[in-house]
Amino acid sequence: MKEINDIVKACKKAHLNGLKAALATVVKVEGSSYRQAGARMLVTEDGQLTGAISGGCLEGDALRKALLAIHQKNNKLITYDTSNPEDVEFGVQLGCNGIVHILFEYIDENSPKNPISLLEKTTQKRDESVIITIFSLEKRNKQTGTVGLIKKENTIISDSGCISESELNRFSSEVLEKKQNILTQISSNEILLQYVPPQTTLIIAGAGNDVKPLVETASILGWKTVIADGRATHALKKRFPLADEVLLATPEEIMKTIEVDEATVFVMMTHNYNYDLALLKLIIHQSIQYIGLLGPKTRFNRMMDDLKNSGITVGEKELNKLFGPVGIDIGAETSEEIAISVIAEIKAVLSGKKGSSLRDKPEKMHTDILSI
């Protein structure tokens, strides 16, 4: 979501300055690649790049192709094949032993359904989205491009061409159910349906100094951060300039103020046992994937006992969302190290990963895109 937000902002800025732009999208990967299908990069005619389609090895050539798309005002598909190490046709060295197909789209700012306009709509409401991009590996064919956006309650299609809206809705329903990208083919066209989750919202209970690096780390990932504390001396926006919101609130007031959904995570670090316990009672049965509890295991066990003694059920479902002590074991001691460990754990949980070393992973790093 951060990449999409950054691209939308950069495109708006470019157009305000009278600059044209093109969008480069990874639409298909065969073999290994640094970025997977759905990765994007905006290129403006003055050579500014926002986002990334590789680890840096493709960007130079992609800049030239994007400028050509801007000049010609049409879409182009470029294939980078590095499966043969002797192939230097494009003058780039990917080092990933894969084939990457990149779609370059000219952004017509006068079109209300241009790719950037569709991307922007994914950010306007906290819900899941499916972005639809149609392309053809036969380079002489028309490269349709980013044509649609499907949300649970809204469908925007500009020019689907080879596929009906009802078929797109059917495929999109599967994307939303599996929360995974899907690639399908109809005739000579291929269709990438990309799953876009809502922005992650991190609610931090506590406004001590150790919260600052946690907010800073979350902001790098583009997460929304909300800090809440009951102390007027601590819950001050000037202390946390990177936080989206700072609330002076009781646990009950927090729940009346914020919207909680599956993309909301909590970390409790008030160093106030009663405050944390009161908040935990309010959220433990909510549809939340992650609740982190700062402090030793003895504190966590005491909290579990107090929940049970107050009549609150703590079963396997509840325990699976509780992480106490909070964070991945990396030997963290300082508040900055703890922040890295906590953010890494949250990211792993939201991605359905274990947070282990990639060195010990027997299979590929990236999950293959689902083809139907």
C-alpha positions in Angstrom: 0.0 0.0 0.0 2.9 2.4 0.7 4.2 2.0 -2.8 0.8 2.8 -4.3 0.4 5.8 -2.0 3.9 7.1 -3.0 3.2 6.6 -6.7 -0.2 8.4 -6.5 1.4 11.4 -4.7 4.3 11.6 -7.1 2.1 11.5 -10.2 -0.1 14.3 -8.8 2.9 16.4 -8.1 4.3 15.8 -11.6 1.1 16.8 -13.3 0.9 19.9 -11.1 4.3 20.8 -12.4 3.3 20.1 -16.0 5.2 16.9 -16.3 3.9 13.7 -18.1 4.4 10.3 -16.6 4.3 6.6 -17.3 3.6 3.6 -15.0 5.8 0.5 -15.1 4.2 -2.6 -13.7 5.6 -6.1 -13.3 2.8 -8.2 -14.8 4.3 -11.6 -15.0 7.4 -13.4 -13.6 8.8 -16.7 -14.8 11.5 -18.2 -12.6 13.1 -15.9 -10.0 12.9 -12.2 -9.6 13.6 -9.5 -7.0 10.0 -8.1 -7.3 6.9 -10.1 -8.1 3.8 -9.4 -10.2 2.1 -6.2 -9.1 5.2 -4.3 -8.3 5.1 -0.8 -9.7 7.2 2.2 -10.5 6.2 5.7 -11.7 8.5 7.5 -14.2 8.1 11.1 -14.9 9.5 12.8 -18.0 12.2 14.5 -16.0 13.6 11.1 -15.0 12.2 10.9 -11.5 11.5 7.3 -10.3 9.0 6.4 -7.5 8.5 2.8 -6.5 10.6 -0.2 -7.7 10.3 -3.0 -10.2 13.6 -4.7 -9.3 16.5 -4.4 -7.0 17.9 -1.5 -9.1 19.2 -3.6 -12.1 16.2 -2.9 -14.3 15.5 0.7 -13.5 18.0 2.3 -15.9 16.6 0.5 -19.0 13.0 0.9 -17.7 13.5 4.6 -17.5 14.3 4.7 -21.2 11.3 2.5 -22.1 9.0 4.6 -19.9 10.1 7.8 -21.6 9.4 6.2 -25.0 5.9 5.3 -23.8 5.4 8.9 -22.7 6.7 10.3 -26.0 4.5 7.9 -28.1 1.5 8.1 -25.6 0.8 4.4 -25.7 1.4 1.2 -23.7 4.3 -1.1 -24.2 5.3 -4.6 -22.9 9.0 -5.3 -22.4 10.4 -8.7 -21.5 13.7 -9.0 -19.6 15.1 -12.5 -19.9 18.0 -13.3 -17.7 17.6 -17.1 -17.7 20.6 -17.2 -20.0 23.6 -15.5 -18.2 25.2 -14.8 -21.6 22.1 -12.8 -22.7 23.0 -9.1 -22.5 20.5 -7.8 -25.0 19.1 -5.2 -22.6 22.4 -4.3 -21.1 21.3 -5.3 -17.6 22.3 -7.9 -15.2 19.4 -9.2 -13.0 21.3 -12.1 -11.4 17.9 -13.7 -10.6 17.8 -16.3 -13.4 14.3 -15.3 -14.4 12.1 -13.7 -17.0 10.3 -10.5 -16.1 7.5 -9.0 -18.1 7.0 -5.2 -17.5 4.0 -3.2 -18.8 4.6 0.5 -19.4 1.5 2.6 -19.5 1.3 6.3 -20.5 -0.8 8.2 -17.9 -3.4 10.4 -19.6 -4.2 12.9 -16.8 -7.4 13.9 -18.7 -8.8 10.4 -18.4 -10.9 9.8 -15.2 -10.1 6.1 -15.3 -6.4 6.2 -16.0 -4.2 3.7 -14.0 -3.2 6.3 -11.4 -6.8 7.2 -10.8 -7.7 3.6 -10.3 -4.7 3.1 -7.9 -5.8 6.1 -5.9 -9.2 4.6 -5.3 -7.6 1.7 -3.5 -6.5 4.1 -0.8 -9.8 6.0 -0.3 -11.5 3.5 1.9 -10.3 0.9 4.4 -11.2 -2.3 2.4 -9.7 -4.9 0.2 -9.3 -4.2 -3.5 -8.4 -6.1 -6.7 -6.5 -4.3 -9.4 -7.1 -5.7 -12.9 -4.3 -5.4 -15.6 -4.7 -6.9 -19.1 -1.6 -7.5 -21.3 -0.4 -9.8 -24.1 2.9 -11.5 -24.5 2.5 -11.1 -28.2 4.0 -7.8 -28.6 2.2 -6.8 -31.8 -1.1 -7.1 -29.9 -2.8 -4.2 -28.1 -1.5 -3.8 -24.6 -4.8 -2.9 -22.8 -3.2 -2.1 -19.4 -4.7 -1.3 -16.0 -8.4 -1.3 -16.7 -10.3 -1.9 -13.5 -10.7 -1.9 -9.8 -13.0 -4.2 -7.8 -14.0 -3.8 -4.2 -16.6 -5.8 -2.3 -19.2 -3.1 -2.8 -18.0 -1.3 -6.0 -16.7 -2.1 -9.4 -14.9 0.3 -11.8 -14.1 -1.0 -15.2 -12.8 1.2 -18.0 -12.1 -1.1 -21.0 -12.0 -4.8 -20.2 -12.2 -5.8 -23.8 -11.5 -9.5 -23.9 -13.4 -10.4 -20.6 -16.8 -9.6 -19.3 -17.4 -7.7 -16.1 -19.2 -10.7 -14.6 -16.2 -12.9 -15.3 -13.9 -10.3 -13.7 -16.1 -10.2 -10.6 -16.0 -14.0 -10.4 -12.2 -14.1 -10.6 -12.0 -11.2 -8.2 -14.1 -13.0 -5.6 -11.6 -15.8 -5.7 -8.7 -13.3 -5.2 -10.5 -11.7 -2.2 -11.2 -15.1 -0.7 -7.6 -16.4 -1.1 -6.0 -13.0 -0.5 -3.7 -13.8 -3.3 -2.9 -12.6 -6.8 -4.3 -14.6 -9.7 -3.1 -14.8 -13.3 -5.5 -16.1 -16.0 -5.5 -16.2 -19.8 -8.3 -15.6 -22.3 -7.3 -16.0 -25.9 -4.0 -14.1 -26.5 -4.5 -11.9 -23.5 -3.4 -12.5 -19.9 -5.1 -10.9 -17.0 -3.4 -10.1 -13.7 -5.8 -9.7 -10.8 -3.8 -8.2 -7.9 -4.9 -8.4 -4.3 -4.4 -5.1 -2.4 -5.0 -5.3 1.4 -6.1 -2.2 3.3 -3.4 -0.1 5.0 -2.1 -1.6 8.2 -3.1 0.4 11.3 -0.9 0.1 14.4 -2.5 1.1 17.7 0.1 1.7 20.4 -1.1 1.8 23.9 1.5 3.9 25.7 3.3 7.2 25.0 6.7 6.6 26.6 10.0 7.3 25.0 10.3 3.7 23.9 7.3 4.2 21.6 9.2 6.7 19.4 11.3 4.2 17.4 8.3 1.9 17.0 6.4 4.7 15.3 9.4 5.7 13.2 9.9 2.1 12.0 6.2 1.6 11.2 6.1 4.9 9.2 8.9 3.5 7.0 6.5 0.8 5.9 3.7 3.3 5.4 1.5 2.0 8.3 -0.9 4.3 10.0 0.0 4.7 13.6 -2.2 5.8 16.5 -0.8 6.4 20.0 -3.1 6.3 23.0 -2.2 7.0 26.6 -4.0 8.2 29.7 -1.3 10.6 30.8 -1.7 14.2 29.6 2.0 14.8 30.1 2.9 12.0 27.6 0.0 11.9 25.0 1.3 14.9 23.0 1.5 15.1 19.2 4.7 17.2 19.4 6.4 14.2 21.0 5.5 11.9 18.1 5.6 14.0 14.9 5.4 10.9 12.7 2.3 9.4 14.4 -1.0 9.9 12.5 -2.9 10.4 15.7 -2.1 10.8 19.4 -5.0 10.3 21.8 -5.3 11.2 25.4 -7.8 8.4 26.2 -8.9 5.7 28.5 -9.2 2.1 27.0 -12.9 2.6 26.6 -12.4 6.0 24.9 -9.9 4.3 22.5 -12.4 1.8 21.3 -15.0 4.5 20.8 -12.6 6.6 18.7 -10.9 4.1 16.4 -12.1 1.7 13.7 -10.9 -1.9 14.3 -10.7 -4.4 11.5 -8.5 -7.3 10.3 -5.8 -4.9 9.3 -5.6 -3.3 12.8 -2.9 -4.5 15.2 -2.3 -3.5 18.8 0.9 -3.2 20.8 0.6 -2.5 24.6 3.5 -0.7 26.1 2.1 1.6 28.7 4.1 0.0 31.5 0.8 0.3 33.4 -0.6 -3.2 34.1 -4.2 -2.1 34.8 -4.4 0.0 31.7 -3.1 -2.8 29.5 -5.4 -5.3 31.1 -8.5 -3.1 30.7 -7.7 -2.6 27.0 -7.0 -6.2 26.4 -10.5 -7.1 27.8 -12.0 -4.9 25.2 -10.1 -6.2 22.2 -9.4 -9.9 22.8 -12.5 -11.1 21.0 -12.3 -8.5 18.2 -11.3 -9.6 14.6 -7.6 -8.8 15.2 -4.7 -10.9 14.0 -2.1 -9.4 16.4 -2.0 -8.1 20.0 1.5 -7.6 21.3 2.2 -7.3 25.0 5.4 -5.7 26.2 6.9 -7.2 29.4 8.2 -10.6 30.7 6.3 -13.9 30.5 5.4 -13.7 34.2 3.4 -10.5 33.4 1.7 -12.2 30.5 0.7 -15.2 32.5 -0.7 -13.0 35.3 -2.7 -11.2 32.7 -4.1 -14.4 31.3 -5.1 -15.5 34.8 -6.8 -12.2 35.5 -8.8 -12.4 32.3 -10.0 -15.9 33.2 -10.9 -14.8 36.7 -13.0 -12.0 35.3 -15.0 -14.4 33.2 -13.3 -13.8 29.9 -12.7 -16.9 27.8 -9.2 -17.3 26.6 -9.2 -20.2 24.2 -6.8 -21.3 21.4 -8.3 -18.7 19.0 -7.5 -15.9 21.5 -4.0 -17.2 22.4 -3.0 -17.4 18.7 -3.4 -13.6 18.4 -1.6 -12.8 21.6 2.2 -12.2 21.5 3.7 -11.8 24.9 6.6 -11.2 25.4 6.2 -9.1 22.2 8.7 -9.4 19.3 10.9 -11.8 17.4 13.9 -13.1 19.4 16.8 -11.2 17.9 18.5 -10.4 21.1 16.9 -6.9 21.3 17.8 -4.7 24.2 17.5 -1.1 23.2 14.1 0.5 22.3 15.3 0.8 18.7 16.2 -2.9 18.5 12.9 -3.8 20.2 11.0 -1.8 17.6 12.6 -3.7 14.8 11.8 -7.0 16.5 8.2 -6.0 17.0 7.6 -4.7 13.5 9.2 -7.8 12.0 6.9 -10.0 14.1 3.8 -8.1 13.1 4.8 -8.2 9.4 5.3 -12.0 9.6 1.9 -12.5 11.2 0.1 -10.4 8.7 1.9 -12.2 5.8 1.2 -15.6 7.3 4.9 -16.3 7.8 6.9 -17.7 10.7 9.6 -15.0 10.8 12.4 -17.6 10.5 15.6 -17.1 8.5 15.3 -17.5 4.8 18.5 -19.5 4.8 16.5 -22.3 6.5 13.6 -22.2 4.1 13.7 -25.2 1.7 11.3 -23.8 -0.8 11.3 -20.6 -2.9 11.3 -17.3 -1.2 8.2 -16.1 -3.0 4.9 -17.9 -3.4 4.1 -18.7 -7.0 1.2 -16.7 -8.4 -2.0 -18.7 -8.7 -2.9 -19.4 -12.3 -6.5 -20.4 -13.3 
